[in-house]
Amino acid sequence: MKISADALLFDNDGTLISSLESVHRCWSRWAREYGIPAEEFSRVELHGRTASDIIGDLLPAHRLPEARARIDELELEDVPGGGVVALPGTLELLGRIPRDRWAVVTSAIRPLAEARLAAVGITPTLLISADDITRGKPDPEPFLLAADKLGFDPARCVVFEDAPAGLAAGRAAGMRTVALTTTTDPDQLLADAVVKDLSAVSVQATEGGLEITAGE
C-alpha cells in the first residue's frame, strides 16, 4: 500500500521498541506488592494504556496517586537492567525521515519514555507523553496534539501502532493508520494497512512531503 503524507506519528512500545520483558517484570512485582490476585491481574490489559487507567481497573481511586508513583519508580529503575530493544526496521526507517516530520506518541510518562528511547539511541524532536494530555488512547487527544505541534493537518498524518486502543485513537483523530503485528493478532487490528513491523515500511522524502510504502 502506498500513502502520501506530511508527517508520521509513532507509538513507542511495541512499535519502535519492545520493553515487554521490563513491563511484565515491573507490573508483576507491583501487583504482588499491592496484594492483587494473579487471576484478577491477568484480566487487565496492560499494553497501549496509561498506568493510571490500568491502576484504575485494579484499585480504588484514593490509592491511585501512591500506586502510580510506585509503578513509575519500578519501571524507571528497571530500564538500565535490560529488556528494552529496538524493533526490526525502527532505526533504519527513522533515519530516512526529516526530523520535523515525525513524532513519538506514547501512553508512558515522559521520563520513562525518554529513558527507554535513549536506551536504543532514539532522540525524537517531538515526544507526546502521558504528562501532556488529559485523555489517553483510545481518545484522539494524543495524536491530535502531536499533529498540532508539528504543524500539519491531521488528515495528512499517518499513525503507526501495534495496539487496538492506539489504532482507535488514530482513526478518531481522522488519520490514516498502519498496524504492526508485533504484539497483537492481525485479526484484532483495524487499520488501513497491516505489516509485521517497521522493516516492512519504507519512506521517501519528496518536495511535497512523504511517500510511504507499507507491506511486502
N, C-alpha and C positions, 0 to 999 in steps of 0.2 A: 504493500500500500504506500502511495506517495502523498505527502501532506505538505502544503505550503504554509509557513507560519512566520510570526515575528519573534516569538520567544518560547522557550521550553521551561516547564516547571516540574522539578523532580521531587518526589517523595524521597526520604533518606533511607531508612532501614527497610531492607527487602527490595529496594530499587537501585540505589547507588552502592550501598554497603549491606553487609549482613552482620548483625550483632545478636542473632538469636541465641547463641550459646550464653552470652552475657545476660541477655534479658531473662531467660528462663532460670538461670542461676540466681540472679538477684531477686526476682519476683517470688521464687520458691522459698528463698530464705525469708523474705518479707512476710509471706503468708504464714510460715511457721511461727515467726515472732509475734504475729497478731492472732494466733490461735485459730486460723481459718482452716476448716477441714479440707483435706485434699480433694474430696469429691465435689465440694462446693466450689473450690478454687478452679478445678478443671473445667467447670461450665462457663467460666468467664473468658470472653475474647480479649486477649492481650494486644494483638497486633493491629496497628493502624489507629489506635485510640490514645487519647491523653491519659496520663497517670491519674488525674483527678476523676475522669469518667470511670476508669477501672475500679478505683477505690470506692467510688460512689455505689458500685454494684455490690460491694462486699462489707462496707462498714457504715454505721450511722453518720449523719452529716457532721456532728460535733467532733468527730475524730479525724475528719479529713485533713486539717492543717498539719497535725503531727505525723499522720501516716504518710502524707505526701512528702513531707520533709525527709522522712526516713527512707523511702524508696529512691528519692533523688540522691541522697547520700550514698546509698548502696551502689547505685548504678554508676555514679561518678567515680567512686573508689575502685570499681571493677574494670574500668577502661584500660588502665595500664597492664592488667593481668592477662590480656589477650581476648580472643573471641570476637574481635572486630576485623573484618576483611573487606576489601573492595570486591564487588561482584564482577563477573566477567563483562568486559566491554566498557566499564564505567570510566576509567581513566582515559582511555583512548577517545571515547566519544566527547567527554568534556573538553579535552584538549583541542577539539576541532570547532568548538562553538565560541564566538566572541563573548567575552566575559559579561558584557552588558545585555546579553540576550538569554541568560538563563538564571534560575534561582533554585534554591532548595526550600521546600515547604514541608515541615515536619511537625509531628504531634509531640515531640520531645521538648523539654525545656532548653533554652539556648546554651547554657554551659555544657550540658550533656551532648547536644547535637554537635557543637563545635569541637568537643573533645573526641567524639567518635570520628568525625570527618578528618580532623587533624591526624588521627592515628593511621589513616590511609593516604594522607598527603593531599586532601582536598580543602581548598580555602575559597568558598564562594564569595562573590561580591555582595550578594543579597541572600540572607537567610531569614525565612519567616518561621518562627518557633511558637510553642505554646504560650510563651510570655507575651507575644504580640497580639493575641486575639482574645475574644470573649467567648466564641463558639468554635469548637473544633470540628474536624471532619466527622460525619458526612455533611456538615454545614459548608457552604461555599466560601465563607469568610476568608479562610487562609489563602486560597488561590486568588480570590478577587483582590486581596491586599497585595499579593505578590505582583499581579499584573499592573496594579495602580502604581506601585513603587518603581517598577521597571519602565512604566510609561507606555504600555501597549494595551490595545483593545483586547478584552478577554476572549472575544471570538477569534482572535488571531494567536492565541496561546494554545500550547499542547501540554497536557498533563501526562506524566509518566508515573504509574502507580502499580503496586502489587496487591493492594488490599481493597476489598469491595467498598469500604467506607470512603476511602480516598477517591476511588473512581466515581462514586456517587457525588462527592463534593465537586469534582471536576465537571461532571455533567451539569450539576446545579448552577455552576458558575458560567455555563454557556461555552465551555471549552471542549475541544476535541481531546480524546483520551487514548492512551496506549497502555495496555495492561501487560504486566510481566508475570509469568507463571512461577516465579521463584519461591513463593510461599503458599500459593492458593491454587486449587484445581481450576483448570481453564473454564469448566462449565459454571463456575461461580463468578466469573469475571465478565462484566458487561462493558465493552469498550469498542471504539472504532477499529482498533487493531489489537491483536494479542500476539505477544512474542515470548520466547523463553527467557531472555534477559537482554541487556543493552548491547551485547555483542551482535544481536540481530537487527540493530538500528544503525543507520548511517545518516550523517548530516553534512550538508554543503552550504556554506555561507555564500549568498549572492548579493547583488546590489539591492534587490528588493526584499531581502530577509533571509529565511532559512528554507531549504528544501530537505525534507525528511523522508527517508525510505525505511519503512518498518516491516520486517518479515524477511524470510529467506530469499 
